[in-house]
């Protein structure tokens, strides 16, 4: 709301006043005017002249402001202007050569509603209830605008991240099947992430996307470590049988897989448990910035819980099926 001083030109002309004279009185009385400077040693301070607060705290008081006419007559501001309060936009700015009015929305009291969901719901209501005149438009800015820009960047950041992971995995293992098995841990990790986000009432946002990217790195790391130990156990078995002149059987591969996977149960559980316990305070925090940080932590907490369990079960099983596909069930002696 604004205080408006509507100068009546006809009344002002009868007193010999013009608009600039009245505006100068109002500006000096309300905003103040520097009339001189005071010198205090080497320092100078401006002296501002302005009416006390009691003379300018309401339209009625402002109407009583004295004005001296050119012929020396004293009149009040209310004699030559109407002073009243009117509603107006909170601010008028210009962007891209177009006048813009800003309406600010605070989502602090809307618990569980993120910016994207609120804008979607609000835009649907505006499209249904509001009919804008020709030349007018509504644009969502602020956090929503930043979120849209970040989403646009995620459309190529996420595929680029996956491509880098695939290239690094292939350079390490030199085997497409092993790379595919490790990448299979990502959907397993997403199971827990999606369920936890559903239970928390979180929608997909930029913060959630960042959490998924972080989860992908940790889940792939768990899969790589597991696969390294499985390869070590399998290669040791093959070398032992080659030395003894025996054909490797499915039962022996199964024992090797169980041995290799068993060596990584405790480290994987400790790693996942540490990540989960460390992120729980962030997930359920209530301080400044907790809304963003909790949405980053949610995919990682839920994803690590499911990645630990499913990786220990699924990845060794897939490895066993791959390595034992063409092996005999029973032992066959090799004749020299």
TORKE-72743 format. One record per residue: residue in one letter; x, y, z of N, C-alpha, C in turn. Coordinates in steps of 0.02 Angstrom, whole numbers, plus 50000, padded with zeros to 5 digits. Example, Ala and Ser with C-alpha at 12.3 -4.5 7.8 and 13.67 -1.06 7.14 Angstrom:
BEGIN
("A"; (50660; 49716; 50390); (50615; 49775; 50390); (50660; 49835; 50390))
("S"; (50642; 49888; 50354); (50684; 49947; 50357); (50645; 50002; 50394))
***
This chain:
BEGIN
("X"; (50043; 49940; 50000); (50000; 50000; 50000); (50044; 50062; 50000))
("X"; (50019; 50115; 49967); (50058; 50175; 49958); (50017; 50236; 49980))
("X"; (50053; 50287; 50003); (50022; 50352; 50016); (50029; 50395; 49953))
("X"; (49973; 50417; 49926); (49973; 50456; 49865); (49954; 50527; 49879))
("X"; (49991; 50574; 49850); (49976; 50645; 49855); (49953; 50668; 49786))
("X"; (49887; 50679; 49780); (49857; 50698; 49716); (49849; 50774; 49716))
("X"; (49894; 50808; 49682); (49894; 50882; 49681); (49838; 50907; 49636))
("X"; (49799; 50953; 49663); (49745; 50984; 49625); (49772; 51048; 49591))
("X"; (49782; 51042; 49527); (49815; 51096; 49491); (49776; 51163; 49496))
("X"; (49710; 51159; 49491); (49670; 51221; 49493); (49677; 51257; 49560))
("X"; (49671; 51219; 49615); (49679; 51250; 49681); (49749; 51278; 49691))
("X"; (49799; 51241; 49667); (49868; 51265; 49675); (49879; 51329; 49636))
("X"; (49849; 51334; 49576); (49858; 51395; 49535); (49827; 51455; 49569))
("X"; (49771; 51446; 49605); (49740; 51503; 49638); (49784; 51531; 49694))
("X"; (49827; 51490; 49722); (49872; 51514; 49774); (49940; 51534; 49745))
("X"; (49948; 51531; 49680); (50011; 51550; 49648); (50064; 51496; 49655))
("X"; (50044; 51433; 49664); (50092; 51378; 49673); (50092; 51334; 49610))
("X"; (50149; 51306; 49596); (50152; 51257; 49542); (50167; 51188; 49573))
("X"; (50167; 51138; 49531); (50175; 51070; 49556); (50242; 51059; 49589))
("X"; (50295; 51088; 49560); (50363; 51077; 49588); (50368; 51106; 49658))
("X"; (50334; 51163; 49672); (50336; 51192; 49739); (50306; 51144; 49790))
("X"; (50249; 51115; 49773); (50215; 51069; 49819); (50256; 51005; 49827))
("X"; (50283; 50979; 49773); (50323; 50919; 49777); (50385; 50928; 49820))
("X"; (50415; 50987; 49817); (50474; 51000; 49857); (50457; 51000; 49931))
("X"; (50399; 51028; 49949); (50377; 51028; 50018); (50366; 50956; 50043))
("X"; (50332; 50917; 50002); (50318; 50847; 50021); (50382; 50808; 50027))
("X"; (50428; 50816; 49979); (50491; 50779; 49980); (50532; 50798; 50041))
("X"; (50533; 50862; 50058); (50572; 50884; 50116); (50542; 50860; 50181))
("X"; (50475; 50864; 50186); (50442; 50846; 50248); (50445; 50771; 50262))
("X"; (50439; 50731; 50210); (50437; 50658; 50219); (50506; 50627; 50211))
("X"; (50539; 50641; 50156); (50604; 50610; 50142); (50663; 50646; 50171))
("X"; (50656; 50710; 50183); (50712; 50749; 50209); (50754; 50780; 50155))
("X"; (50791; 50832; 50173); (50835; 50867; 50126); (50897; 50890; 50162))
("X"; (50954; 50878; 50131); (51017; 50902; 50160); (51023; 50977; 50149))
("X"; (51028; 51014; 50204); (51030; 51087; 50199); (51100; 51115; 50210))
("X"; (51143; 51078; 50244); (51211; 51102; 50257); (51253; 51044; 50281))
("X"; (51316; 51058; 50295); (51362; 51008; 50322); (51393; 51035; 50386))
("X"; (51402; 50992; 50433); (51436; 51011; 50495); (51506; 50982; 50495))
("X"; (51554; 51022; 50519); (51624; 51003; 50519); (51644; 50984; 50589))
("X"; (51668; 50922; 50597); (51692; 50898; 50661); (51765; 50877; 50652))
("X"; (51810; 50924; 50661); (51881; 50910; 50650); (51893; 50900; 50576))
("X"; (51918; 50840; 50558); (51930; 50824; 50487); (51871; 50789; 50455))
("X"; (51817; 50780; 50492); (51759; 50744; 50467); (51702; 50792; 50454))
("X"; (51663; 50778; 50403); (51605; 50818; 50385); (51543; 50774; 50383))
("X"; (51489; 50798; 50411); (51427; 50761; 50415); (51371; 50804; 50386))
("X"; (51328; 50775; 50344); (51271; 50814; 50317); (51218; 50825; 50370))
("X"; (51185; 50882; 50367); (51130; 50898; 50411); (51066; 50894; 50370))
("X"; (51021; 50848; 50389); (50959; 50836; 50352); (50901; 50868; 50389))
("X"; (50858; 50901; 50351); (50799; 50934; 50379); (50737; 50893; 50360))
("X"; (50698; 50874; 50411); (50637; 50836; 50400); (50590; 50845; 50458))
("X"; (50524; 50840; 50444); (50475; 50846; 50497); (50478; 50787; 50545))
("X"; (50460; 50796; 50609); (50459; 50740; 50656); (50409; 50686; 50633))
("X"; (50417; 50627; 50662); (50375; 50571; 50644); (50301; 50585; 50657))
("X"; (50285; 50620; 50710); (50215; 50633; 50727); (50179; 50675; 50674))
("X"; (50217; 50712; 50633); (50186; 50755; 50582); (50178; 50720; 50514))
("X"; (50201; 50658; 50509); (50199; 50625; 50443); (50183; 50551; 50449))
("X"; (50149; 50530; 50502); (50135; 50459; 50512); (50066; 50438; 50487))
("X"; (50028; 50483; 50456); (49962; 50465; 50430); (49942; 50515; 50377))
("X"; (49895; 50496; 50332); (49873; 50544; 50281); (49843; 50607; 50312))
("X"; (49809; 50600; 50369); (49778; 50659; 50402); (49832; 50707; 50426))
("X"; (49886; 50681; 50454); (49941; 50724; 50476); (49976; 50756; 50417))
("X"; (49985; 50719; 50363); (50018; 50747; 50304); (49976; 50803; 50274))
("X"; (49910; 50797; 50279); (49867; 50849; 50251); (49875; 50915; 50288))
("X"; (49901; 50913; 50349); (49910; 50974; 50388); (49979; 51006; 50379))
("X"; (50020; 50978; 50335); (50086; 51008; 50325); (50079; 51080; 50299))
("X"; (50115; 51127; 50329); (50108; 51197; 50308); (50146; 51212; 50244))
("X"; (50116; 51254; 50202); (50148; 51276; 50140); (50143; 51352; 50138))
("X"; (50198; 51385; 50121); (50199; 51457; 50116); (50193; 51476; 50042))
("X"; (50142; 51515; 50027); (50130; 51536; 49958); (50177; 51594; 49939))
("X"; (50183; 51611; 49875); (50227; 51666; 49855); (50210; 51733; 49887))
("X"; (50147; 51744; 49904); (50128; 51808; 49935); (50132; 51806; 50011))
("X"; (50161; 51752; 50039); (50171; 51748; 50111); (50114; 51716; 50150))
("X"; (50062; 51693; 50116); (50006; 51661; 50151); (50024; 51590; 50170))
("X"; (50002; 51568; 50230); (50014; 51500; 50253); (49951; 51458; 50243))
("X"; (49959; 51404; 50205); (49903; 51358; 50194); (49927; 51287; 50211))
("X"; (49883; 51240; 50213); (49901; 51170; 50226); (49903; 51131; 50160))
("X"; (49937; 51074; 50162); (49942; 51033; 50102); (49873; 51009; 50079))
("X"; (49828; 50998; 50127); (49761; 50975; 50110); (49721; 51026; 50071))
("X"; (49742; 51090; 50071); (49706; 51141; 50033); (49719; 51136; 49959))
("X"; (49775; 51106; 49940); (49792; 51103; 49868); (49803; 51031; 49843))
("X"; (49793; 50981; 49887); (49805; 50911; 49865); (49763; 50864; 49908))
("X"; (49746; 50807; 49879); (49713; 50753; 49915); (49766; 50701; 49935))
("X"; (49770; 50687; 50000); (49818; 50638; 50026); (49779; 50576; 50049))
("X"; (49794; 50519; 50020); (49757; 50458; 50038); (49802; 50397; 50027))
("X"; (49779; 50339; 50051); (49815; 50276; 50044); (49780; 50235; 49989))
("X"; (49819; 50208; 49943); (49791; 50166; 49891); (49833; 50102; 49884))
("X"; (49801; 50051; 49859); (49835; 49987; 49847); (49873; 49990; 49782))
("X"; (49930; 49957; 49780); (49970; 49955; 49720); (50015; 49895; 49720))
("X"; (50048; 49882; 49665); (50094; 49824; 49662); (50153; 49834; 49709))
("X"; (50183; 49779; 49733); (50239; 49786; 49779); (50300; 49817; 49746))
("X"; (50305; 49816; 49681); (50361; 49846; 49648); (50350; 49847; 49573))
("X"; (50376; 49897; 49539); (50370; 49902; 49467); (50441; 49904; 49439))
("X"; (50455; 49857; 49395); (50520; 49855; 49363); (50512; 49846; 49289))
("X"; (50567; 49854; 49254); (50566; 49845; 49182); (50617; 49793; 49163))
("X"; (50595; 49743; 49125); (50639; 49691; 49100); (50624; 49678; 49027))
("X"; (50677; 49676; 48987); (50669; 49665; 48915); (50622; 49716; 48884))
("X"; (50628; 49778; 48907); (50589; 49834; 48880); (50514; 49827; 48895))
("X"; (50496; 49787; 48946); (50426; 49779; 48965); (50419; 49792; 49039))
("X"; (50366; 49829; 49057); (50353; 49842; 49128); (50332; 49778; 49162))
("X"; (50359; 49766; 49221); (50344; 49705; 49258); (50323; 49722; 49329))
("X"; (50272; 49687; 49352); (50252; 49692; 49422); (50267; 49627; 49458))
("X"; (50296; 49631; 49517); (50320; 49573; 49553); (50274; 49556; 49611))
("X"; (50255; 49493; 49617); (50218; 49467; 49674); (50260; 49413; 49707))
("X"; (50277; 49422; 49770); (50321; 49376; 49805); (50280; 49323; 49843))
("X"; (50302; 49260; 49839); (50268; 49204; 49871); (50317; 49169; 49917))
("X"; (50297; 49159; 49979); (50339; 49126; 50029); (50310; 49056; 50042))
("X"; (50349; 49005; 50029); (50327; 48936; 50039); (50349; 48908; 50107))
("X"; (50369; 48951; 50153); (50393; 48926; 50218); (50339; 48889; 50257))
("X"; (50276; 48910; 50250); (50222; 48879; 50288); (50189; 48820; 50252))
("X"; (50210; 48807; 50191); (50180; 48752; 50153); (50226; 48692; 50158))
("X"; (50223; 48657; 50213); (50267; 48600; 50225); (50250; 48543; 50177))
("X"; (50303; 48513; 50151); (50295; 48456; 50107); (50280; 48474; 50035))
("X"; (50278; 48539; 50019); (50264; 48561; 49951); (50326; 48595; 49924))
("X"; (50355; 48567; 49871); (50414; 48597; 49841); (50393; 48650; 49790))
("X"; (50442; 48687; 49766); (50428; 48743; 49722); (50396; 48720; 49657))
("X"; (50422; 48665; 49628); (50395; 48642; 49565); (50322; 48621; 49569))
("X"; (50304; 48585; 49624); (50234; 48563; 49632); (50188; 48623; 49643))
("X"; (50212; 48672; 49682); (50170; 48730; 49695); (50157; 48769; 49631))
("X"; (50208; 48779; 49591); (50200; 48818; 49529); (50154; 48781; 49481))
("X"; (50161; 48716; 49477); (50117; 48677; 49432); (50044; 48684; 49453))
("X"; (50032; 48678; 49518); (49963; 48684; 49543); (49937; 48755; 49535))
("X"; (49978; 48805; 49551); (49957; 48874; 49546); (49945; 48895; 49474))
("X"; (49986; 48871; 49428); (49978; 48888; 49358); (49913; 48859; 49330))
("X"; (49896; 48798; 49353); (49833; 48768; 49331); (49773; 48810; 49354))
("X"; (49776; 48836; 49415); (49721; 48878; 49440); (49719; 48944; 49401))
("X"; (49777; 48974; 49388); (49778; 49037; 49351); (49751; 49029; 49280))
("X"; (49769; 48974; 49248); (49744; 48963; 49180); (49668; 48955; 49179))
("X"; (49641; 48930; 49234); (49569; 48918; 49237); (49530; 48979; 49259))
("X"; (49557; 49017; 49307); (49519; 49072; 49338); (49537; 49141; 49312))
("X"; (49599; 49150; 49287); (49622; 49218; 49270); (49622; 49228; 49195))
("X"; (49591; 49282; 49173); (49591; 49303; 49104); (49630; 49368; 49097))
("X"; (49689; 49365; 49069); (49733; 49423; 49063); (49714; 49464; 49002))
("X"; (49719; 49531; 49009); (49708; 49574; 48950); (49762; 49563; 48897))
("X"; (49750; 49588; 48839); (49798; 49583; 48785); (49863; 49619; 48803))
("X"; (49918; 49586; 48793); (49983; 49616; 48808); (50010; 49598; 48876))
("X"; (49969; 49565; 48918); (49992; 49545; 48985); (50010; 49471; 48985))
("X"; (50057; 49453; 49028); (50077; 49383; 49035); (50104; 49372; 49105))
("X"; (50106; 49308; 49125); (50131; 49289; 49191); (50191; 49244; 49181))
("X"; (50245; 49260; 49215); (50307; 49220; 49212); (50330; 49205; 49283))
("X"; (50345; 49142; 49296); (50370; 49122; 49362); (50446; 49131; 49363))
("X"; (50470; 49165; 49413); (50541; 49179; 49418); (50568; 49155; 49486))
("X"; (50624; 49181; 49506); (50652; 49162; 49571); (50679; 49092; 49572))
("X"; (50664; 49054; 49626); (50689; 48987; 49634); (50663; 48941; 49578))
("X"; (50602; 48952; 49556); (50575; 48910; 49503); (50615; 48919; 49438))
("X"; (50632; 48980; 49422); (50672; 48993; 49362); (50740; 48960; 49367))
("X"; (50772; 48965; 49426); (50837; 48932; 49435); (50830; 48856; 49429))
("X"; (50775; 48829; 49456); (50763; 48757; 49453); (50755; 48734; 49380))
("X"; (50719; 48773; 49340); (50711; 48754; 49270); (50777; 48755; 49233))
("X"; (50819; 48804; 49248); (50884; 48806; 49216); (50926; 48745; 49236))
("X"; (50924; 48729; 49301); (50962; 48671; 49325); (50936; 48606; 49294))
("X"; (50870; 48601; 49286); (50842; 48541; 49254); (50866; 48534; 49182))
("X"; (50870; 48591; 49148); (50895; 48589; 49079); (50967; 48564; 49077))
("X"; (51006; 48584; 49127); (51076; 48561; 49129); (51080; 48487; 49146))
("X"; (51034; 48464; 49189); (51035; 48393; 49208); (51019; 48347; 49149))
("X"; (50984; 48373; 49099); (50967; 48332; 49041); (51029; 48307; 49003))
("X"; (51084; 48344; 49009); (51146; 48319; 48979); (51199; 48301; 49030))
("X"; (51192; 48325; 49092); (51241; 48307; 49144); (51233; 48233; 49163))
("X"; (51170; 48210; 49172); (51158; 48141; 49192); (51182; 48092; 49138))
("X"; (51163; 48100; 49075); (51191; 48053; 49024); (51267; 48057; 49020))
("X"; (51295; 48117; 49028); (51368; 48124; 49026); (51401; 48087; 49084))
("X"; (51370; 48091; 49143); (51396; 48055; 49201); (51395; 47980; 49189))
("X"; (51339; 47954; 49164); (51335; 47882; 49149); (51386; 47862; 49096))
("X"; (51396; 47904; 49046); (51444; 47887; 48994); (51515; 47883; 49023))
("X"; (51532; 47930; 49067); (51598; 47929; 49098); (51607; 47866; 49140))
("X"; (51555; 47848; 49178); (51558; 47788; 49219); (51569; 47726; 49175))
("X"; (51532; 47722; 49120); (51539; 47663; 49075); (51609; 47659; 49046))
("X"; (51636; 47716; 49024); (51703; 47716; 48994); (51755; 47695; 49045))
("X"; (51751; 47722; 49106); (51799; 47704; 49158); (51794; 47630; 49176))
("X"; (51733; 47604; 49180); (51725; 47534; 49195); (51754; 47489; 49141))
("X"; (51742; 47508; 49078); (51769; 47467; 49024); (51845; 47470; 49022))
("X"; (51873; 47529; 49035); (51946; 47534; 49036); (51976; 47491; 49091))
("X"; (51939; 47480; 49145); (51964; 47441; 49201); (51956; 47366; 49190))
("X"; (51896; 47344; 49167); (51883; 47272; 49161); (51893; 47245; 49090))
("X"; (51888; 47287; 49039); (51896; 47265; 48970); (51847; 47210; 48952))
("X"; (51787; 47212; 48982); (51738; 47160; 48969); (51668; 47192; 48972))
("X"; (51631; 47186; 48919); (51565; 47217; 48915); (51517; 47186; 48965))
("X"; (51521; 47120; 48973); (51474; 47086; 49019); (51485; 47110; 49091))
("X"; (51547; 47116; 49112); (51561; 47139; 49179); (51537; 47211; 49189))
("X"; (51546; 47254; 49139); (51521; 47323; 49142); (51446; 47323; 49149))
("X"; (51412; 47280; 49110); (51338; 47277; 49112); (51315; 47254; 49181))
("X"; (51350; 47206; 49211); (51330; 47183; 49278); (51337; 47238; 49330))
("X"; (51391; 47277; 49326); (51399; 47332; 49374); (51346; 47385; 49364))
("X"; (51332; 47401; 49301); (51279; 47450; 49288); (51211; 47425; 49312))
("X"; (51204; 47359; 49316); (51141; 47331; 49342); (51129; 47347; 49414))
("X"; (51182; 47368; 49451); (51173; 47387; 49521); (51137; 47455; 49527))
("X"; (51138; 47496; 49475); (51105; 47561; 49479); (51030; 47555; 49487))
("X"; (50995; 47514; 49447); (50923; 47506; 49460); (50908; 47477; 49528))
("X"; (50952; 47433; 49553); (50942; 47404; 49620); (50946; 47458; 49673))
("X"; (50992; 47506; 49664); (50998; 47560; 49712); (50939; 47608; 49707))
("X"; (50912; 47617; 49647); (50856; 47663; 49638); (50792; 47637; 49671))
("X"; (50787; 47572; 49682); (50728; 47544; 49715); (50718; 47576; 49783))
("X"; (50770; 47575; 49824); (50765; 47605; 49890); (50756; 47680; 49887))
("X"; (50788; 47713; 49839); (50781; 47786; 49833); (50709; 47806; 49818))
("X"; (50678; 47772; 49771); (50610; 47790; 49752); (50561; 47777; 49809))
("X"; (50571; 47721; 49844); (50526; 47707; 49900); (50533; 47757; 49956))
("X"; (50594; 47777; 49973); (50604; 47826; 50026); (50576; 47894; 50006))
("X"; (50585; 47914; 49943); (50557; 47977; 49919); (50481; 47975; 49923))
("X"; (50452; 47918; 49908); (50379; 47911; 49912); (50355; 47917; 49985))
("X"; (50391; 47885; 50030); (50371; 47889; 50101); (50381; 47958; 50129))
("X"; (50432; 47994; 50106); (50445; 48062; 50130); (50401; 48114; 50095))
("X"; (50367; 48095; 50041); (50326; 48143; 50004); (50365; 48190; 49961))
("X"; (50425; 48169; 49938); (50467; 48212; 49896); (50451; 48200; 49823))
("X"; (50449; 48254; 49785); (50443; 48249; 49712); (50512; 48258; 49681))
("X"; (50517; 48239; 49618); (50582; 48247; 49585); (50598; 48321; 49576))
("X"; (50658; 48339; 49593); (50681; 48408; 49588); (50756; 48407; 49571))
("X"; (50785; 48466; 49566); (50856; 48471; 49552); (50896; 48440; 49608))
("X"; (50876; 48453; 49671); (50912; 48424; 49728); (50909; 48348; 49727))
("X"; (50851; 48321; 49710); (50844; 48248; 49705); (50889; 48221; 49649))
("X"; (50892; 48256; 49594); (50936; 48235; 49539); (51009; 48233; 49560))
("X"; (51030; 48283; 49599); (51099; 48283; 49624); (51111; 48223; 49670))
("X"; (51060; 48207; 49711); (51066; 48148; 49754); (51073; 48084; 49715))
("X"; (51036; 48078; 49660); (51041; 48018; 49618); (51110; 48012; 49585))
("X"; (51138; 48069; 49564); (51205; 48067; 49534); (51256; 48043; 49586))
("X"; (51252; 48070; 49647); (51298; 48048; 49700); (51288; 47974; 49716))
("X"; (51225; 47951; 49717); (51211; 47881; 49730); (51241; 47836; 49676))
("X"; (51238; 47858; 49614); (51264; 47817; 49559); (51338; 47803; 49570))
("X"; (51375; 47854; 49591); (51447; 47843; 49603); (51460; 47793; 49658))
("X"; (51424; 47799; 49714); (51435; 47754; 49770); (51413; 47683; 49753))
("X"; (51355; 47676; 49719); (51330; 47610; 49702); (51378; 47574; 49654))
("X"; (51404; 47611; 49605); (51452; 47581; 49559); (51516; 47561; 49596))
("X"; (51537; 47601; 49643); (51597; 47583; 49682); (51587; 47517; 49719))
("X"; (51528; 47508; 49750); (51514; 47445; 49784); (51516; 47386; 49735))
("X"; (51485; 47396; 49676); (51486; 47343; 49627); (51555; 47326; 49601))
("X"; (51597; 47377; 49592); (51665; 47366; 49567); (51705; 47325; 49618))
("X"; (51701; 47344; 49682); (51738; 47308; 49733); (51715; 47235; 49737))
("X"; (51649; 47225; 49734); (51623; 47157; 49736); (51648; 47116; 49676))
("X"; (51646; 47146; 49617); (51666; 47109; 49557); (51741; 47094; 49557))
("X"; (51781; 47138; 49585); (51853; 47126; 49589); (51867; 47064; 49630))
("X"; (51834; 47057; 49687); (51845; 46999; 49730); (51817; 46935; 49700))
("X"; (51761; 46942; 49664); (51734; 46883; 49628); (51783; 46860; 49575))
("X"; (51813; 46906; 49538); (51862; 46888; 49487); (51923; 46855; 49518))
("X"; (51945; 46883; 49574); (52004; 46853; 49607); (51990; 46781; 49628))
("X"; (51931; 46769; 49658); (51914; 46700; 49679); (51908; 46654; 49618))
("X"; (51877; 46678; 49565); (51868; 46637; 49505); (51935; 46622; 49472))
("X"; (51977; 46672; 49465); (52042; 46662; 49433); (52086; 46615; 49474))
("X"; (52082; 46620; 49540); (52121; 46574; 49582); (52097; 46502; 49572))
("X"; (52032; 46491; 49566); (52005; 46425; 49554); (52028; 46398; 49487))
("X"; (52024; 46439; 49435); (52044; 46416; 49369); (52118; 46400; 49366))
("X"; (52159; 46440; 49400); (52231; 46425; 49400); (52246; 46361; 49438))
("X"; (52211; 46349; 49493); (52221; 46287; 49531); (52200; 46226; 49491))
("X"; (52144; 46229; 49457); (52121; 46173; 49418); (52166; 46161; 49357))
("X"; (52191; 46216; 49328); (52236; 46208; 49271); (52301; 46173; 49291))
("X"; (52325; 46190; 49351); (52386; 46157; 49376); (52374; 46083; 49391))
("X"; (52315; 46068; 49419); (52299; 45998; 49436); (52273; 45959; 49376))
("X"; (52261; 45992; 49321); (52237; 45958; 49261); (52165; 45937; 49267))
("X"; (52123; 45978; 49299); (52052; 45961; 49308); (52009; 46012; 49271))
("X"; (51949; 45989; 49254); (51899; 46032; 49224); (51858; 46065; 49280))
("X"; (51849; 46129; 49275); (51810; 46166; 49326); (51737; 46150; 49318))
("X"; (51704; 46137; 49375); (51632; 46121; 49374); (51592; 46179; 49402))
("X"; (51527; 46174; 49393); (51482; 46226; 49418); (51485; 46230; 49494))
("X"; (51490; 46172; 49527); (51492; 46173; 49601); (51554; 46210; 49626))
("X"; (51610; 46200; 49592); (51671; 46235; 49612); (51666; 46310; 49600))
("X"; (51635; 46329; 49545); (51625; 46401; 49532); (51579; 46431; 49585))
("X"; (51528; 46393; 49604); (51483; 46418; 49656); (51519; 46429; 49722))
("X"; (51562; 46383; 49741); (51601; 46391; 49803); (51648; 46451; 49798))
("X"; (51678; 46460; 49739); (51723; 46518; 49730); (51685; 46584; 49734))
("X"; (51626; 46585; 49704); (51585; 46646; 49707); (51563; 46661; 49778))
("X"; (51543; 46609; 49815); (51523; 46620; 49885); (51582; 46644; 49927))
("X"; (51641; 46617; 49913); (51700; 46638; 49950); (51717; 46711; 49935))
("X"; (51717; 46729; 49871); (51734; 46797; 49853); (51683; 46847; 49878))
("X"; (51618; 46830; 49873); (51567; 46876; 49897); (51568; 46881; 49973))
("X"; (51583; 46825; 50007); (51585; 46827; 50080); (51639; 46873; 50107))
("X"; (51694; 46880; 50070); (51747; 46925; 50093); (51725; 46999; 50092))
("X"; (51674; 47016; 50053); (51654; 47086; 50047); (51590; 47103; 50085))
("X"; (51561; 47055; 50121); (51499; 47068; 50157); (51510; 47122; 50210))
("X"; (51560; 47111; 50254); (51571; 47158; 50308); (51593; 47227; 50282))
("X"; (51642; 47233; 50235); (51660; 47300; 50211); (51602; 47337; 50179))
("X"; (51561; 47301; 50139); (51505; 47335; 50106); (51453; 47358; 50158))
("X"; (51439; 47317; 50207); (51392; 47336; 50259); (51418; 47395; 50299))
("X"; (51483; 47396; 50313); (51511; 47452; 50351); (51510; 47516; 50309))
("X"; (51526; 47510; 50245); (51525; 47570; 50202); (51455; 47598; 50195))
("X"; (51407; 47554; 50180); (51338; 47577; 50173); (51309; 47603; 50238))
("X"; (51324; 47569; 50293); (51299; 47592; 50358); (51327; 47660; 50377))
("X"; (51391; 47671; 50362); (51421; 47736; 50377); (51388; 47792; 50337))
("X"; (51376; 47779; 50273); (51344; 47830; 50231); (51273; 47845; 50257))
("X"; (51236; 47794; 50274); (51167; 47804; 50296); (51165; 47841; 50362))
("X"; (51205; 47820; 50411); (51206; 47853; 50477); (51229; 47925; 50470))
("X"; (51277; 47937; 50426); (51302; 48005; 50417); (51252; 48052; 50384))
("X"; (51207; 48024; 50343); (51159; 48066; 50307); (51092; 48073; 50343))
("X"; (51079; 48032; 50393); (51015; 48036; 50428); (51003; 48105; 50460))
("X"; (51053; 48136; 50493); (51041; 48204; 50520); (51023; 48254; 50466))
("X"; (51052; 48246; 50406); (51036; 48292; 50351); (50965; 48278; 50325))
("X"; (50947; 48214; 50322); (50881; 48196; 50296); (50825; 48222; 50340))
("X"; (50834; 48219; 50406); (50782; 48241; 50452); (50798; 48307; 50487))
("X"; (50844; 48345; 50460); (50861; 48410; 50489); (50806; 48461; 50477))
("X"; (50805; 48513; 50518); (50754; 48565; 50513); (50784; 48635; 50510))
("X"; (50849; 48641; 50501); (50880; 48707; 50500); (50875; 48741; 50433))
("X"; (50913; 48795; 50425); (50914; 48833; 50363); (50942; 48790; 50306))
("X"; (50906; 48788; 50251); (50927; 48748; 50193); (50911; 48674; 50199))
("X"; (50873; 48655; 50251); (50858; 48583; 50260); (50813; 48556; 50205))
("X"; (50770; 48597; 50176); (50726; 48573; 50123); (50765; 48549; 50063))
("X"; (50819; 48584; 50046); (50860; 48563; 49989); (50904; 48504; 50008))
("X"; (50937; 48508; 50066); (50984; 48456; 50086); (50949; 48389; 50098))
("X"; (50888; 48391; 50126); (50852; 48328; 50138); (50835; 48293; 50073))
("X"; (50823; 48331; 50020); (50807; 48300; 49955); (50869; 48274; 49920))
("X"; (50927; 48300; 49938); (50989; 48271; 49913); (51005; 48206; 49950))
("X"; (50992; 48206; 50016); (51009; 48148; 50057); (50961; 48090; 50047))
("X"; (50898; 48103; 50032); (50848; 48050; 50028); (50866; 47996; 49976))
("X"; (50884; 48013; 49914); (50903; 47960; 49867); (50963; 47920; 49890))
("X"; (51010; 47951; 49924); (51070; 47916; 49945); (51055; 47869; 50003))
("X"; (51014; 47891; 50051); (50998; 47848; 50108); (50958; 47787; 50085))
("X"; (50904; 47798; 50048); (50864; 47742; 50024); (50902; 47699; 49975))
("X"; (50942; 47730; 49931); (50979; 47692; 49882); (51033; 47649; 49912))
("X"; (51068; 47674; 49963); (51120; 47634; 49995); (51091; 47575; 50032))
("X"; (51032; 47584; 50062); (51001; 47528; 50098); (50984; 47471; 50050))
("X"; (50956; 47487; 49993); (50939; 47434; 49945); (50999; 47410; 49907))
("X"; (51048; 47454; 49894); (51108; 47433; 49857); (51148; 47383; 49897))
("X"; (51154; 47393; 49962); (51191; 47346; 50004); (51161; 47276; 50000))
("X"; (51096; 47272; 50010); (51063; 47207; 50012); (51060; 47174; 49944))
("X"; (51037; 47211; 49894); (51027; 47181; 49828); (51092; 47167; 49792))
("X"; (51143; 47210; 49802); (51207; 47197; 49770); (51240; 47133; 49797))
("X"; (51234; 47122; 49862); (51262; 47061; 49891); (51227; 46999; 49867))
("X"; (51165; 47006; 49846); (51127; 46947; 49824); (51127; 46939; 49748))
("X"; (51115; 46993; 49712); (51104; 46990; 49640); (51170; 46985; 49602))
("X"; (51219; 47027; 49619); (51281; 47028; 49580); (51319; 46961; 49584))
("X"; (51327; 46929; 49641); (51359; 46862; 49641); (51319; 46810; 49603))
("X"; (51252; 46814; 49605); (51211; 46766; 49568); (51221; 46775; 49493))
("X"; (51221; 46837; 49469); (51232; 46849; 49398); (51302; 46826; 49377))
("X"; (51351; 46838; 49420); (51419; 46818; 49404); (51424; 46742; 49399))
("X"; (51391; 46707; 49445); (51392; 46634; 49443); (51359; 46607; 49379))
("X"; (51302; 46635; 49360); (51268; 46613; 49300); (51311; 46625; 49238))
("X"; (51347; 46679; 49238); (51390; 46694; 49180); (51449; 46647; 49175))
("X"; (51484; 46638; 49232); (51545; 46597; 49231); (51530; 46522; 49224))
("X"; (51473; 46500; 49246); (51458; 46428; 49245); (51413; 46408; 49187))
("X"; (51404; 46451; 49139); (51356; 46437; 49085); (51375; 46376; 49045))
("X"; (51439; 46367; 49030); (51460; 46312; 48986); (51503; 46260; 49023))
("X"; (51496; 46257; 49088); (51537; 46210; 49127); (51497; 46148; 49144))
("X"; (51532; 46091; 49152); (51496; 46029; 49170); (51475; 46030; 49244))
("X"; (51426; 45989; 49259); (51402; 45985; 49328); (51447; 45942; 49371))
("X"; (51475; 45887; 49341); (51518; 45842; 49379); (51590; 45848; 49355))
("X"; (51635; 45822; 49395); (51707; 45826; 49380); (51726; 45778; 49324))
("X"; (51767; 45803; 49280); (51793; 45761; 49225); (51869; 45764; 49226))
("X"; (51900; 45706; 49228); (51973; 45703; 49230); (52002; 45716; 49160))
("X"; (52055; 45753; 49159); (52089; 45768; 49096); (52145; 45717; 49085))
("X"; (52144; 45678; 49030); (52194; 45628; 49015); (52255; 45661; 48982))
("X"; (52313; 45645; 49009); (52374; 45675; 48981); (52392; 45639; 48916))
***
